[in-house]
Amino acid sequence: MTIPSFGNKQPYEEYYVSFNFSRDLAFNEEISSASVSVEDANGADATDEIVEDILLVGDCRVFVFIKGGTEQTYKMTCKIICSNTEKYEKEAYLPVSNI
């Protein structure tokens, strides 16, 4: 499993994670829904604390915009359901640090 790329805009304020499912999806397969869950460094659910918005882009990419969070590494899990009911899941790790 490939860990998606991520980048930070401003420490402690705004981050984003990009999940790219292009290698998993069949030709012309489209994402019909996506959900993202977030765990903090202790494994506790932090979804409500830091996930701000989920944006589906085209037929293979999910962007998650995040606000807040304390200095630690968050584990993010993105689950998608395609228009043909196929399901896929990817994980990413977002380190939040004082830069």
N, C-alpha and C positions, 0 to 999 in steps of 0.2 A: 504494500500500500504506500502510495506517495503522499507525503505530508504537503498540503497546499502551501503556497507562498503567502506571506503576510507582511504588512508594513505598518509603521506607526506614523501618525501625523504630528501629534504633540503628546509628550509624556503626561500621564495621568488625566488627560482630557479626552482625546478622541483617537480611536484605533479602528482598523478594519481588517477583516480576514476574508480572503477569497478562496472559495472551494471550486475547483474546476473538475467537472465530471466528464469532460470530452472523451477521455479514453475508455470510460465505462459505458457510455450510452451508444446504442445502436444507431445506424444512419437514420436521420429524421425522427428520432425519439425525442420527445419534449418533456420538460419538467412541468408537472401540473401543480405540485406543492412542495414546500421545503420547511423544515423546522430545525432549529439549532438549540442545543442544550450546552450549558457551561458549568464546569466544576472548578472550584478553587483548589489551591494546593493541598488542602486537607480532604478533598473528595466531596465536599458539600456542594449542593446545588447553588450556583451563583447566577443562574439565568436571568432572574428578575432584576438583579443588581447591575448587570453590565450590558446586556444585549439591548440595543436601541432599535434597530431596523434590519429587515432582511429584504434584499433586492434580488429578484431573479433576472438574469441577463441572458438573452437569447435562449438557446436550448441546452446549455451545458455549464453555466457558471452561476454561483450563488455568492453574493457579497453580504457580509454581516458587518454592520456599523456598531461600534461599541463606545459607550461613554463611561468614564469613571473606572473603578477598580483600584485595588491597592497593589503595592509592589510585591508581585509573586507571579507564578506561571499558571495560566488558566488552560484547562483542557476543554476544547470545543468539539462537539460532535454534530455534524450536519447530516440529516436524513432527508432524502428526497423520494418522492413518488412520481413516476412518469405517467404520461397519458395512457400508456398501455398497462398500467398497474405494477410495473416492475419497480422494485425498491433498491436503493443504494445508500451507502453510509460512508462517510469519511471523517477523519479526526485531524485536528490541528492543535498546536500548542502556541499560546500567545504569552510571551514573557513581557510583563509590565515592569519597567524599572525606572529609576530616577536618573535621567540622562542629563 
